[in-house]
Amino acid sequence: MAQRVEGSATNSHGTDDPLSKLPTREGWAQPLVLYKNYRLRPRFAATTMHLRNTFEPHHDDIVLATNPKCGTTWIKALAFAITNRSRYEFGNHPLLFRHPQEVVGSNPTNRARAYFA
């Protein structure tokens, strides 16, 4: 059974951050924090907290979520094709010439990871 680990996390400025107030447990490789009933590595919990505090959805946003290696590229291509089906001629569709990762915009998680890197 995992042991409880006590400790205070600090951010890059040396001040206490919200992670220090979360319950912590020893994980396989590093301690895990409990956030919204999920055990996460502190870095992922910090990213999630940042996204929850700063993400502002737009009325035309579409959120796609898949597990890694479970068809993320395919679902991006499918969503782009459906939402833009009347915008392009069949022989001139961007997906015929470009990869779906280039056609579909990046997700806010990538920007959050850069913030915490």
MODELLER restraints for C-alpha pairs under 7 A, 6 or more apart:
rsr = mdl.restraints
at = mdl.atoms
rsr.add(forms.Gaussian(group=physical.xy_distance, feature=features.Distance(at['CA:2:A'], at['CA:25:A']), mean=6.60, stdev=0.5))
rsr.add(forms.Gaussian(group=physical.xy_distance, feature=features.Distance(at['CA:2:A'], at['CA:26:A']), mean=5.77, stdev=0.5))
rsr.add(forms.Gaussian(group=physical.xy_distance, feature=features.Distance(at['CA:3:A'], at['CA:25:A']), mean=6.07, stdev=0.5))
rsr.add(forms.Gaussian(group=physical.xy_distance, feature=features.Distance(at['CA:3:A'], at['CA:26:A']), mean=5.60, stdev=0.5))
rsr.add(forms.Gaussian(group=physical.xy_distance, feature=features.Distance(at['CA:4:A'], at['CA:24:A']), mean=6.31, stdev=0.5))
rsr.add(forms.Gaussian(group=physical.xy_distance, feature=features.Distance(at['CA:4:A'], at['CA:25:A']), mean=4.58, stdev=0.5))
rsr.add(forms.Gaussian(group=physical.xy_distance, feature=features.Distance(at['CA:4:A'], at['CA:26:A']), mean=6.08, stdev=0.5))
rsr.add(forms.Gaussian(group=physical.xy_distance, feature=features.Distance(at['CA:5:A'], at['CA:24:A']), mean=5.70, stdev=0.5))
rsr.add(forms.Gaussian(group=physical.xy_distance, feature=features.Distance(at['CA:5:A'], at['CA:25:A']), mean=5.28, stdev=0.5))
rsr.add(forms.Gaussian(group=physical.xy_distance, feature=features.Distance(at['CA:5:A'], at['CA:26:A']), mean=5.89, stdev=0.5))
rsr.add(forms.Gaussian(group=physical.xy_distance, feature=features.Distance(at['CA:6:A'], at['CA:24:A']), mean=6.66, stdev=0.5))
rsr.add(forms.Gaussian(group=physical.xy_distance, feature=features.Distance(at['CA:8:A'], at['CA:20:A']), mean=4.69, stdev=0.5))
rsr.add(forms.Gaussian(group=physical.xy_distance, feature=features.Distance(at['CA:9:A'], at['CA:16:A']), mean=6.46, stdev=0.5))
rsr.add(forms.Gaussian(group=physical.xy_distance, feature=features.Distance(at['CA:9:A'], at['CA:17:A']), mean=6.68, stdev=0.5))
rsr.add(forms.Gaussian(group=physical.xy_distance, feature=features.Distance(at['CA:9:A'], at['CA:19:A']), mean=6.18, stdev=0.5))
rsr.add(forms.Gaussian(group=physical.xy_distance, feature=features.Distance(at['CA:9:A'], at['CA:20:A']), mean=4.66, stdev=0.5))
rsr.add(forms.Gaussian(group=physical.xy_distance, feature=features.Distance(at['CA:10:A'], at['CA:16:A']), mean=4.74, stdev=0.5))
rsr.add(forms.Gaussian(group=physical.xy_distance, feature=features.Distance(at['CA:10:A'], at['CA:17:A']), mean=5.67, stdev=0.5))
rsr.add(forms.Gaussian(group=physical.xy_distance, feature=features.Distance(at['CA:11:A'], at['CA:17:A']), mean=6.07, stdev=0.5))
rsr.add(forms.Gaussian(group=physical.xy_distance, feature=features.Distance(at['CA:19:A'], at['CA:46:A']), mean=6.91, stdev=0.5))
rsr.add(forms.Gaussian(group=physical.xy_distance, feature=features.Distance(at['CA:22:A'], at['CA:33:A']), mean=6.06, stdev=0.5))
rsr.add(forms.Gaussian(group=physical.xy_distance, feature=features.Distance(at['CA:22:A'], at['CA:34:A']), mean=6.10, stdev=0.5))
rsr.add(forms.Gaussian(group=physical.xy_distance, feature=features.Distance(at['CA:22:A'], at['CA:35:A']), mean=6.84, stdev=0.5))
rsr.add(forms.Gaussian(group=physical.xy_distance, feature=features.Distance(at['CA:23:A'], at['CA:33:A']), mean=5.65, stdev=0.5))
rsr.add(forms.Gaussian(group=physical.xy_distance, feature=features.Distance(at['CA:23:A'], at['CA:34:A']), mean=5.50, stdev=0.5))
rsr.add(forms.Gaussian(group=physical.xy_distance, feature=features.Distance(at['CA:24:A'], at['CA:31:A']), mean=6.47, stdev=0.5))
rsr.add(forms.Gaussian(group=physical.xy_distance, feature=features.Distance(at['CA:24:A'], at['CA:32:A']), mean=5.58, stdev=0.5))
rsr.add(forms.Gaussian(group=physical.xy_distance, feature=features.Distance(at['CA:24:A'], at['CA:33:A']), mean=4.40, stdev=0.5))
rsr.add(forms.Gaussian(group=physical.xy_distance, feature=features.Distance(at['CA:24:A'], at['CA:34:A']), mean=6.33, stdev=0.5))
rsr.add(forms.Gaussian(group=physical.xy_distance, feature=features.Distance(at['CA:25:A'], at['CA:31:A']), mean=5.50, stdev=0.5))
rsr.add(forms.Gaussian(group=physical.xy_distance, feature=features.Distance(at['CA:25:A'], at['CA:32:A']), mean=5.21, stdev=0.5))
rsr.add(forms.Gaussian(group=physical.xy_distance, feature=features.Distance(at['CA:25:A'], at['CA:33:A']), mean=6.30, stdev=0.5))
rsr.add(forms.Gaussian(group=physical.xy_distance, feature=features.Distance(at['CA:26:A'], at['CA:32:A']), mean=6.03, stdev=0.5))
rsr.add(forms.Gaussian(group=physical.xy_distance, feature=features.Distance(at['CA:31:A'], at['CA:41:A']), mean=6.72, stdev=0.5))
rsr.add(forms.Gaussian(group=physical.xy_distance, feature=features.Distance(at['CA:32:A'], at['CA:39:A']), mean=5.70, stdev=0.5))
rsr.add(forms.Gaussian(group=physical.xy_distance, feature=features.Distance(at['CA:32:A'], at['CA:40:A']), mean=5.21, stdev=0.5))
rsr.add(forms.Gaussian(group=physical.xy_distance, feature=features.Distance(at['CA:32:A'], at['CA:41:A']), mean=4.78, stdev=0.5))
rsr.add(forms.Gaussian(group=physical.xy_distance, feature=features.Distance(at['CA:32:A'], at['CA:42:A']), mean=6.31, stdev=0.5))
rsr.add(forms.Gaussian(group=physical.xy_distance, feature=features.Distance(at['CA:33:A'], at['CA:39:A']), mean=5.44, stdev=0.5))
rsr.add(forms.Gaussian(group=physical.xy_distance, feature=features.Distance(at['CA:33:A'], at['CA:40:A']), mean=5.42, stdev=0.5))
rsr.add(forms.Gaussian(group=physical.xy_distance, feature=features.Distance(at['CA:33:A'], at['CA:41:A']), mean=6.23, stdev=0.5))
rsr.add(forms.Gaussian(group=physical.xy_distance, feature=features.Distance(at['CA:33:A'], at['CA:42:A']), mean=6.01, stdev=0.5))
rsr.add(forms.Gaussian(group=physical.xy_distance, feature=features.Distance(at['CA:34:A'], at['CA:40:A']), mean=6.48, stdev=0.5))
rsr.add(forms.Gaussian(group=physical.xy_distance, feature=features.Distance(at['CA:35:A'], at['CA:45:A']), mean=6.80, stdev=0.5))
rsr.add(forms.Gaussian(group=physical.xy_distance, feature=features.Distance(at['CA:47:A'], at['CA:112:A']), mean=5.98, stdev=0.5))
rsr.add(forms.Gaussian(group=physical.xy_distance, feature=features.Distance(at['CA:47:A'], at['CA:113:A']), mean=6.57, stdev=0.5))
rsr.add(forms.Gaussian(group=physical.xy_distance, feature=features.Distance(at['CA:51:A'], at['CA:112:A']), mean=6.89, stdev=0.5))
rsr.add(forms.Gaussian(group=physical.xy_distance, feature=features.Distance(at['CA:66:A'], at['CA:72:A']), mean=5.94, stdev=0.5))
rsr.add(forms.Gaussian(group=physical.xy_distance, feature=features.Distance(at['CA:73:A'], at['CA:100:A']), mean=6.30, stdev=0.5))
rsr.add(forms.Gaussian(group=physical.xy_distance, feature=features.Distance(at['CA:73:A'], at['CA:101:A']), mean=6.78, stdev=0.5))
rsr.add(forms.Gaussian(group=physical.xy_distance, feature=features.Distance(at['CA:76:A'], at['CA:100:A']), mean=6.23, stdev=0.5))
rsr.add(forms.Gaussian(group=physical.xy_distance, feature=features.Distance(at['CA:76:A'], at['CA:104:A']), mean=6.67, stdev=0.5))
rsr.add(forms.Gaussian(group=physical.xy_distance, feature=features.Distance(at['CA:77:A'], at['CA:100:A']), mean=5.21, stdev=0.5))
rsr.add(forms.Gaussian(group=physical.xy_distance, feature=features.Distance(at['CA:80:A'], at['CA:104:A']), mean=6.86, stdev=0.5))
